[in-house]
Amino acid sequence: MEVQSEERTTKLLGAQTNVWNHIFSFINFMSLNCAIELGIPDIIHNYGQPMPLSQLITSLPIHPSKTSFVYRLMRMLTHSGFFSQQKLNENELEVGYVLTDASILLLKDNPLSMAPFMHAILDPALTNPWHQLPTWFNNDDPSAFHMEHGMKMWDYIALEPKLNHLFNDAMAGDTELVAKMVTDKCKGVFKGLESLVDVGGGTGTMAKAIAQSLPQIECTVFDLPHVVASLQGSANLKYVGGDMFDLIPSADAILLKEPELEYVEGCDELEVEENMEHFGGFATLKSQGGYDDEENGQILKLNENELEVGYVLTDTTQGQPLKYDTFIECNA
Ligand SMILES: C[S@@+](CC[C@H](N)C(=O)[O-])C[C@H]1O[C@@H](n2cnc3c(N)ncnc32)[C@H](O)[C@@H]1O
């Protein structure tokens, strides 16, 4: 009996630890956000060698009364894998901070920088709706975002130029690496295409990479007007503004990268997430009934009720999924 109750206590202690970890998990991303705001990854990078704590403290733009807290912040972020420590030299005990792969992705000048992504996701306009979640389950509002702001996320972003800019930058940084991977490793998937439209293509990071690496393909970046308004195309790349639930420019293939779907009412988000995992970051969709040609044959219509998750690229000319298997192999 006593053994049983000891086992139970041990289990409960583990459960309590789990609950603690969840309650305080916000400290992880808040600490990371703080380090980015203070410019710590860039300061360590610019130092060019393992940076002692004392040196880091003097380089930081902080109030002198806060210097003793830098160690705590760094300990936290070292534990989370954003920095590591190296001996300054063989004979000394003193250590210095160096960047890890994760913090290299947070450097401001790195084209792959995820710092804008962090800023965008932590913007109160995007985090506040999460507080509405329990209430949202009890009403018929289409989304927690809609509850908080009284409109869809994309409509809200269109009215907030700063957030629009932040969000587009965030997506661009996030997509750079995947774009490189797709154009380096998955060229076969585009074989035979003469044109492609990236629907919800943001500021065009993915389409630009494709256009550059495959100059025979005419690429169109299609996104909401406020996203593409001031963007200039190039020889085989153009920007078109519009609403994908209205009209999509025609092309041999449609590319949908990342989850406009999450915000599509009626779309099964779990299915989207499963596919995201499956494709390593690509959410994909296809119209079940094929694409309807408009009278002039130039414009294709996407009916949001017909969306189905499952394909990265769809050959709209033939209504067939395009090299689906090749793409999966590339992502495996
Ligand atoms: C999560 S972002 C993805 C951007 C880009 N595909 C990438 O992965 O970097 C979703 C994009 O879809 C666009 N979008 C949302 N609703 C849209 C609509 N109805 N028509 C066209 N674009 C839309 C947004 O403006 C945004 O740029």
The ligand as a Gaussian input file, in Angstrom:
#p B3LYP/6-31G(d) Opt

LIG

0 1
 C        1.249000      32.719000     -44.354000
 S        1.471000      33.849000     -45.672000
 C        2.448000      32.889000     -46.796000
 C        3.249000      33.758000     -47.747000
 C        4.131000      32.972000     -48.715000
 N        3.403000      31.941000     -49.442000
 C        5.283000      32.344000     -47.968000
 O        5.181000      31.157000     -47.627000
 O        6.269000      33.040000     -47.688000
 C       -0.106000      33.791000     -46.440000
 C       -0.232000      34.753000     -47.578000
 O       -1.509000      34.586000     -48.154000
 C       -2.013000      35.853000     -48.521000
 N       -3.476000      35.764000     -48.627000
 C       -4.367000      35.597000     -47.634000
 N       -5.604000      35.579000     -48.112000
 C       -5.508000      35.739000     -49.452000
 C       -6.467000      35.816000     -50.509000
 N       -7.757000      35.710000     -50.268000
 N       -6.008000      35.985000     -51.768000
 C       -4.677000      36.098000     -52.024000
 N       -3.726000      36.027000     -51.068000
 C       -4.139000      35.852000     -49.795000
 C       -1.541000      36.755000     -47.403000
 O       -1.547000      38.125000     -47.756000
 C       -0.142000      36.210000     -47.142000
 O        0.839000      36.877000     -47.897000

